């Protein structure tokens, strides 16, 4: 059987939809919504960032970003700090409680992803990763990923 472009796209889209639903469900079990988790994860791996930097990394709309920052600040998980020399700019950073929450949530999330993707052996994962990167480069839409951590 020949795998055509449209057929491959449908398979990718269905796989993405299934994984996204599983991930959202897993994150909801942690007591977080997806946007809150993505924001915490970005700060965990990148350190303090401006709202616009976070927005660029997690691809959330401005209104969603502000609402997520407000929610997480109300929970004591992050704080806004003024930037010396620029009163308009605010850095967002995790509080100690936020760092513990983010690390715990990320560890559980990563374990869940490992479990979900355990249907693939290491060789299949490497081939799939390479193929997906190749498709992304060919599409001309190379984007940076939040999970490129500074660790």
N, CA, C and O of each residue as an XYZ file, in Angstrom:
604
protein
N       0.845     -1.173      0.000
C       0.000      0.000      0.000
C       0.894      1.240      0.000
O       1.881      1.312      0.733
N       0.533      2.204     -0.827
C       1.254      3.469     -0.883
C       0.648      4.432      0.134
O      -0.567      4.619      0.199
N       1.526      5.030      0.916
C       1.066      6.018      1.892
C       1.169      7.389      1.223
O       2.267      7.899      0.999
N       0.031      7.972      0.912
C       0.005      9.274      0.252
C       0.159     10.394      1.279
O       0.006     10.180      2.482
N       0.460     11.577      0.786
C       0.568     12.737      1.658
C      -0.693     12.974      2.470
O      -0.613     13.137      3.688
N      -1.872     12.997      1.822
C      -3.100     13.212      2.592
C      -3.340     12.128      3.651
O      -3.779     12.421      4.763
N      -3.050     10.895      3.298
C      -3.253      9.797      4.263
C      -2.306      9.956      5.456
O      -2.699      9.749      6.604
N      -1.068     10.322      5.172
C      -0.091     10.522      6.241
C      -0.505     11.690      7.133
O      -0.394     11.610      8.357
N      -0.978     12.767      6.524
C      -1.429     13.915      7.303
C      -2.589     13.535      8.222
O      -2.629     13.971      9.373
N      -3.519     12.739      7.739
C      -4.646     12.291      8.565
C      -4.134     11.458      9.736
O      -4.592     11.624     10.866
N      -3.188     10.565      9.468
C      -2.626      9.744     10.554
C      -1.917     10.614     11.590
O      -2.052     10.390     12.793
N      -1.160     11.611     11.115
C      -0.483     12.532     12.039
C      -1.498     13.316     12.867
O      -1.346     13.456     14.081
N      -2.523     13.820     12.207
C      -3.539     14.616     12.898
C      -4.286     13.781     13.937
O      -4.532     14.253     15.047
N      -4.644     12.560     13.591
C      -5.353     11.696     14.548
C      -4.449     11.322     15.721
O      -4.896     11.285     16.868
N      -3.191     11.049     15.434
C      -2.242     10.739     16.513
C      -2.060     11.941     17.421
O      -2.037     11.807     18.645
N      -1.930     13.121     16.817
C      -1.785     14.340     17.608
C      -3.011     14.566     18.482
O      -2.885     14.881     19.666
N      -4.186     14.406     17.906
C      -5.424     14.609     18.656
C      -5.509     13.635     19.830
O      -5.888     14.029     20.933
N      -5.162     12.372     19.603
C      -5.222     11.370     20.673
C      -4.208     11.677     21.767
O      -4.528     11.595     22.953
N      -2.980     12.031     21.373
C      -1.960     12.372     22.362
C      -2.336     13.634     23.130
O      -2.168     13.693     24.348
N      -2.840     14.633     22.429
C      -3.219     15.888     23.077
C      -4.320     15.652     24.110
O      -4.276     16.218     25.202
N      -5.303     14.822     23.770
C      -6.385     14.525     24.711
C      -5.842     13.785     25.940
O      -6.237     14.073     27.070
N      -4.944     12.842     25.710
C      -4.350     12.097     26.826
C      -3.533     13.024     27.719
O      -3.593     12.926     28.945
N      -2.771     13.923     27.104
C      -1.937     14.864     27.856
C      -2.816     15.817     28.660
O      -2.558     16.040     29.843
N      -3.836     16.374     28.045
C      -4.721     17.298     28.762
C      -5.397     16.612     29.937
O      -5.541     17.204     31.006
N      -5.815     15.359     29.744
C      -6.424     14.602     30.833
C      -5.448     14.349     31.961
O      -5.798     14.456     33.136
N      -4.222     14.014     31.596
C      -3.179     13.752     32.584
C      -2.862     15.016     33.385
O      -2.712     14.962     34.606
N      -2.763     16.141     32.698
C      -2.464     17.412     33.366
C      -3.634     17.838     34.245
O      -3.428     18.383     35.330
N      -4.858     17.593     33.786
C      -6.035     17.926     34.598
C      -6.033     17.128     35.901
O      -6.472     17.635     36.934
N      -5.545     15.883     35.866
C      -5.467     15.065     37.083
C      -4.480     15.661     38.091
O      -4.544     15.362     39.283
N      -3.572     16.498     37.604
C      -2.611     17.167     38.488
C      -3.202     18.445     39.094
O      -2.555     19.116     39.898
N      -4.438     18.773     38.700
C      -5.089     19.965     39.221
C      -4.723     21.232     38.466
O      -4.888     22.338     38.981
N      -4.222     21.070     37.240
C      -3.820     22.219     36.421
C      -4.532     22.177     35.088
O      -4.898     21.107     34.601
N      -4.728     23.344     34.502
C      -5.175     23.371     33.110
C      -3.917     23.418     32.237
O      -2.823     23.697     32.728
N      -4.079     23.149     30.966
C      -2.928     23.046     30.070
C      -2.127     24.339     30.014
O      -0.896     24.297     30.035
N      -2.798     25.493     29.943
C      -2.057     26.754     29.842
C      -1.254     27.021     31.113
O      -0.136     27.529     31.034
N      -1.802     26.690     32.280
C      -1.068     26.872     33.536
C       0.154     25.954     33.570
O       1.245     26.366     33.964
N      -0.047     24.708     33.152
C       1.076     23.765     33.126
C       2.172     24.252     32.185
O       3.351     24.220     32.539
N       1.796     24.702     30.994
C       2.794     25.151     30.017
C       3.574     26.348     30.551
O       4.784     26.443     30.345
N       2.894     27.248     31.226
C       3.550     28.419     31.796
C       4.530     27.993     32.894
O       5.672     28.452     32.915
N       4.088     27.117     33.807
C       4.970     26.630     34.865
C       6.174     25.893     34.287
O       7.299     26.064     34.757
N       5.937     25.085     33.281
C       7.023     24.307     32.670
C       8.046     25.228     32.010
O       9.249     24.986     32.103
N       7.579     26.269     31.353
C       8.507     27.216     30.717
C       9.388     27.883     31.766
O      10.600     27.990     31.582
N       8.787     28.329     32.861
C       9.566     28.974     33.917
C      10.500     27.990     34.614
O      11.612     28.354     34.997
N      10.059     26.761     34.776
C      10.893     25.733     35.400
C      12.168     25.501     34.594
O      13.260     25.401     35.153
N      12.014     25.418     33.278
C      13.161     25.073     32.430
C      13.953     26.267     31.904
O      15.121     26.128     31.543
N      13.325     27.429     31.861
C      14.007     28.605     31.313
C      14.377     29.647     32.363
O      15.195     30.527     32.096
N      13.786     29.561     33.552
C      14.034     30.572     34.569
C      13.110     31.758     34.359
O      12.208     31.698     33.523
N      13.322     32.841     35.109
C      12.441     34.015     35.002
C      12.379     34.546     33.563
O      13.390     34.631     32.865
N      11.167     34.898     33.150
C      10.921     35.397     31.794
C       9.897     36.519     31.849
O       9.129     36.630     32.805
N       9.896     37.344     30.820
C       8.828     38.336     30.684
C       7.588     37.619     30.156
O       7.674     36.510     29.628
N       6.446     38.263     30.305
C       5.208     37.671     29.786
C       5.315     37.445     28.282
O       4.879     36.408     27.783
N       5.883     38.395     27.559
C       5.988     38.218     26.101
C       6.928     37.066     25.746
O       6.684     36.354     24.772
N       8.003     36.872     26.525
C       8.894     35.730     26.277
C       8.162     34.414     26.510
O       8.293     33.472     25.729
N       7.389     34.360     27.595
C       6.630     33.136     27.890
C       5.606     32.890     26.793
O       5.445     31.766     26.317
N       4.918     33.953     26.398
C       3.889     33.837     25.370
C       4.477     33.275     24.075
O       3.855     32.437     23.422
N       5.651     33.727     23.710
C       6.319     33.240     22.499
C       6.671     31.762     22.617
O       6.558     31.014     21.645
N       7.097     31.340     23.801
C       7.521     29.963     23.993
C       6.366     28.978     24.077
O       6.475     27.854     23.586
N       5.263     29.383     24.691
C       4.155     28.448     24.870
C       3.007     28.688     23.896
O       2.015     27.960     23.919
N       3.131     29.695     23.046
C       2.164     29.961     21.981
C       0.739     30.157     22.499
O      -0.215     29.612     21.944
N       0.609     30.943     23.569
C      -0.703     31.299     24.091
C      -1.057     32.723     23.685
O      -0.177     33.567     23.516
N      -2.347     32.981     23.530
C      -2.811     34.334     23.232
C      -2.568     35.216     24.446
O      -2.514     34.727     25.574
N      -2.424     36.500     24.218
C      -2.116     37.456     25.274
C      -3.106     37.394     26.431
O      -2.700     37.394     27.593
N      -4.392     37.340     26.126
C      -5.406     37.277     27.177
C      -5.306     36.007     27.996
O      -5.466     36.039     29.216
N      -5.040     34.886     27.337
C      -4.874     33.613     28.046
C      -3.651     33.659     28.943
O      -3.661     33.132     30.055
N      -2.598     34.293     28.448
C      -1.355     34.378     29.214
C      -1.558     35.196     30.484
O      -1.143     34.779     31.565
N      -2.187     36.343     30.359
C      -2.424     37.197     31.525
C      -3.304     36.481     32.540
O      -3.043     36.550     33.741
N      -4.341     35.797     32.073
C      -5.227     35.060     32.977
C      -4.464     33.946     33.692
O      -4.661     33.732     34.888
N      -3.594     33.235     32.967
C      -2.810     32.155     33.581
C      -1.848     32.716     34.628
O      -1.712     32.153     35.714
N      -1.185     33.818     34.306
C      -0.269     34.443     35.270
C      -1.039     34.872     36.512
O      -0.581     34.644     37.632
N      -2.198     35.488     36.330
C      -3.017     35.915     37.470
C      -3.421     34.716     38.339
O      -3.316     34.774     39.564
N      -3.881     33.634     37.706
C      -4.310     32.440     38.446
C      -3.158     31.853     39.257
O      -3.315     31.533     40.435
N      -2.004     31.717     38.615
C      -0.864     31.102     39.282
C      -0.277     32.014     40.363
O       0.250     31.541     41.370
N      -0.375     33.311     40.142
C       0.081     34.250     41.165
C      -0.853     34.176     42.384
O      -0.388     34.206     43.524
N      -2.155     34.082     42.145
C      -3.125     33.961     43.238
C      -2.903     32.691     44.059
O      -3.179     32.669     45.259
N      -2.406     31.639     43.418
C      -2.119     30.371     44.106
C      -0.754     30.383     44.792
O      -0.385     29.420     45.465
N      -0.003     31.477     44.621
C       1.311     31.564     45.242
C       2.382     30.774     44.523
O       3.402     30.429     45.118
N       2.161     30.477     43.226
C       3.111     29.665     42.469
C       4.121     30.501     41.684
O       5.188     30.011     41.315
N       3.781     31.750     41.433
C       4.724     32.632     40.752
C       4.528     34.051     41.234
O       3.555     34.368     41.917
N       5.469     34.897     40.865
C       5.367     36.316     41.231
C       5.907     37.147     40.076
O       6.743     36.712     39.283
N       5.380     38.371     40.027
C       5.853     39.358     39.066
C       6.899     40.215     39.773
O       6.718     40.610     40.925
N       7.984     40.496     39.074
C       9.020     41.360     39.644
C       9.332     42.470     38.660
O       9.398     42.248     37.451
N       9.522     43.666     39.192
C       9.909     44.798     38.360
C      11.337     44.595     37.871
O      12.160     43.961     38.533
N      11.605     45.148     36.700
C      12.942     45.081     36.118
C      13.616     46.429     36.347
O      13.085     47.475     35.971
N      14.776     46.389     36.960
C      15.508     47.620     37.230
C      15.826     48.325     35.915
O      16.343     47.710     34.983
N      15.517     49.607     35.846
C      15.801     50.392     34.651
C      14.652     50.447     33.656
O      14.697     51.238     32.714
N      13.600     49.607     33.846
C      12.450     49.630     32.945
C      11.199     49.322     33.763
O      10.855     48.159     33.971
N      10.529     50.362     34.221
C       9.364     50.187     35.089
C       8.205     49.503     34.386
O       7.327     48.952     35.049
N       8.180     49.524     33.071
C       7.080     48.899     32.329
C       7.236     47.381     32.255
O       6.242     46.658     32.175
N       8.470     46.900     32.282
C       8.724     45.476     32.100
C       8.621     44.739     33.442
O       9.093     45.216     34.474
N       7.991     43.569     33.389
C       7.860     42.735     34.580
C       8.371     41.335     34.249
O       8.018     40.750     33.225
N       9.199     40.822     35.130
C       9.669     39.442     34.994
C       8.728     38.556     35.798
O       8.234     38.950     36.854
N       8.489     37.369     35.291
C       7.669     36.388     35.980
C       8.619     35.281     36.435
O       9.401     34.751     35.646
N       8.535     34.945     37.720
C       9.407     33.882     38.237
C       8.613     32.983     39.169
O       7.621     33.398     39.767
N       9.070     31.742     39.278
C       8.444     30.790     40.184
C       8.794     31.133     41.622
O       9.911     31.555     41.920
N       7.838     30.948     42.498
C       8.121     31.005     43.924
C       8.691     29.628     44.305
O       8.630     28.704     43.494
N       9.238     29.471     45.507
C       9.685     28.128     45.910
C       8.558     27.091     45.821
O       8.775     25.967     45.369
N       7.353     27.479     46.254
C       6.200     26.577     46.133
C       5.919     26.272     44.662
O       5.615     25.134     44.305
N       6.022     27.297     43.812
C       5.794     27.113     42.377
C       6.827     26.188     41.753
O       6.495     25.364     40.901
N       8.078     26.325     42.175
C       9.139     25.460     41.639
C       8.879     24.003     42.023
O       9.048     23.100     41.203
N       8.468     23.781     43.270
C       8.157     22.403     43.708
C       6.962     21.848     42.930
O       6.979     20.703     42.480
N       5.928     22.676     42.779
C       4.730     22.257     42.048
C       5.060     21.971     40.589
O       4.638     20.955     40.037
N       5.814     22.868     39.970
C       6.167     22.702     38.556
C       7.019     21.449     38.353
O       6.787     20.692     37.411
N       7.998     21.224     39.226
C       8.868     20.053     39.079
C       8.078     18.762     39.265
O       8.249     17.809     38.504
N       7.219     18.731     40.268
C       6.399     17.543     40.510
C       5.462     17.277     39.328
O       5.350     16.145     38.858
N       4.795     18.325     38.856
C       3.878     18.175     37.719
C       4.634     17.736     36.473
O       4.166     16.870     35.734
N       5.800     18.328     36.238
C       6.583     17.962     35.058
C       7.039     16.505     35.143
O       6.960     15.775     34.155
N       7.514     16.078     36.311
C       7.972     14.696     36.466
C       6.842     13.708     36.192
O       7.042     12.701     35.513
N       5.651     13.999     36.724
C       4.496     13.122     36.491
C       4.090     13.143     35.021
O       3.766     12.106     34.443
N       4.111     14.331     34.423
C       3.773     14.480     33.004
C       4.760     13.703     32.134
O       4.353     12.988     31.218
N       6.053     13.843     32.419
C       7.077     13.146     31.633
C       6.913     11.632     31.754
O       7.049     10.911     30.765
N       6.622     11.148     32.965
C       6.411      9.711     33.159
C       5.196      9.236     32.367
O       5.213      8.156     31.777
N       4.141     10.052     32.359
C       2.944      9.693     31.598
C       3.252      9.628     30.104
O       2.802      8.714     29.414
N       4.020     10.599     29.608
C       4.393     10.578     28.188
C       5.241      9.354     27.853
O       5.050      8.723     26.814
N       6.172      9.027     28.735
C       7.001      7.834     28.503
C       6.112      6.597     28.408
O       6.320      5.737     27.552
N       5.119      6.515     29.294
C       4.202      5.385     29.275
C       3.391      5.362     27.975
O       3.248      4.312     27.349
N       2.863      6.518     27.575
C       2.080      6.600     26.340
C       2.895      6.173     25.115
O       2.396      5.482     24.227
N       4.152      6.598     25.092
C       4.982      6.346     23.910
C       5.794      5.057     24.016
O       6.641      4.781     23.166
N       5.537      4.276     25.054
C       6.264      3.012     25.210
C       5.873      1.989     24.151
O       6.492      0.929     24.058
N       4.859      2.290     23.357
C       4.500      1.398     22.249
C       5.572      1.411     21.166
O       5.603      0.531     20.306
N       6.458      2.418     21.210
C       7.561      2.514     20.247
C       8.855      2.108     20.933
O       9.095      2.467     22.085
N       9.697      1.348     20.211
C      11.013      1.056     20.774
C      11.936      2.242     20.485
O      11.555      3.173     19.775
N      13.151      2.202     21.038
C      14.069      3.339     20.906
C      14.370      3.678     19.449
O      14.449      4.852     19.088
N      14.536      2.671     18.624
C      14.831      2.889     17.206
C      13.656      3.580     16.511
O      13.856      4.493     15.710
N      12.443      3.150     16.814
C      11.259      3.771     16.220
C      11.121      5.223     16.672
O      10.771      6.094     15.877
N      11.396      5.479     17.949
C      11.326      6.851     18.456
C      12.336      7.741     17.740
O      12.006      8.866     17.364
N      13.555      7.259     17.546
C      14.584      8.047     16.853
C      14.179      8.328     15.412
O      14.341      9.450     14.931
N      13.650      7.317     14.716
C      13.231      7.511     13.322
C      12.059      8.480     13.232
O      12.026      9.342     12.354
N      11.094      8.339     14.144
C       9.938      9.236     14.137
C      10.371     10.665     14.430
O       9.932     11.598     13.757
N      11.224     10.840     15.422
C      11.718     12.172     15.775
C      12.426     12.813     14.578
O      12.168     13.973     14.255
N      13.296     12.080     13.936
C      14.016     12.601     12.764
C      13.056     12.946     11.633
O      13.192     13.989     10.994
N      12.094     12.078     11.389
C      11.132     12.317     10.308
C      10.284     13.557     10.597
O      10.030     14.354      9.694
N       9.848     13.726     11.839
C       9.034     14.898     12.185
C       9.833     16.191     12.069
O       9.311     17.206     11.607
N      11.098     16.158     12.485
C      11.953     17.338     12.329
C      12.150     17.672     10.849
O      12.151     18.841     10.464
N      12.312     16.659     10.042
C      12.501     16.853      8.600
C      11.254     17.504      7.977
O      11.368     18.406      7.147
N      10.088     17.046      8.377
C       8.831     17.621      7.881
C       8.720     19.076      8.314
O       8.352     19.940      7.518
N       9.038     19.347      9.573
C       8.949     20.723     10.083
C       9.893     21.645      9.327
O       9.510     22.753      8.951
N      11.119     21.200      9.103
C      12.084     22.029      8.340
C      11.588     22.270      6.922
O      11.684     23.387      6.413
N      11.068     21.248      6.290
C      10.591     21.369      4.908
C       9.388     22.297      4.808
O       9.162     22.917      3.769
N       8.614     22.393      5.889
C       7.430     23.259      5.861
C       7.801     24.730      5.985
O       6.975     25.607      5.730
N       9.058     25.004      6.382
C       9.494     26.386      6.551
C       9.019     26.999      7.842
O       9.099     28.215      8.015
N       8.524     26.181      8.760
C       7.981     26.684     10.025
C       8.798     26.171     11.203
O       8.248     25.634     12.165
N      10.085     26.335     11.125
C      10.960     25.932     12.231
C      10.665     26.816     13.433
O      10.772     28.039     13.344
N      10.296     26.210     14.554
C      10.022     26.968     15.779
C      10.827     26.391     16.918
O      11.174     25.210     16.927
N      11.118     27.254     17.885
C      11.809     26.802     19.082
C      10.813     26.151     20.019
O       9.631     26.495     20.019
N      11.285     25.223     20.804
C      10.427     24.446     21.672
C      10.727     24.772     23.125
O      11.885     24.946     23.504
N       9.690     24.854     23.926
C       9.842     25.146     25.347
C      10.712     24.096     26.031
O      11.456     24.418     26.958
N      10.625     22.859     25.589
C      11.338     21.804     26.292
C      12.839     21.836     26.042
O      13.565     21.017     26.605
N      13.327     22.756     25.216
C      14.775     22.927     25.099
C      15.235     23.600     26.359
O      15.339     24.825     26.411
N      15.512     22.821     27.372
C      15.769     23.386     28.699
C      17.183     23.916     28.814
O      18.059     23.610     28.006
N      17.373     24.722     29.847
C      18.699     25.276     30.108
C      19.447     24.414     31.103
O      20.519     24.795     31.575
N      18.902     23.270     31.423
C      19.546     22.360     32.393
C      20.786     21.748     31.806
O      21.459     20.959     32.470
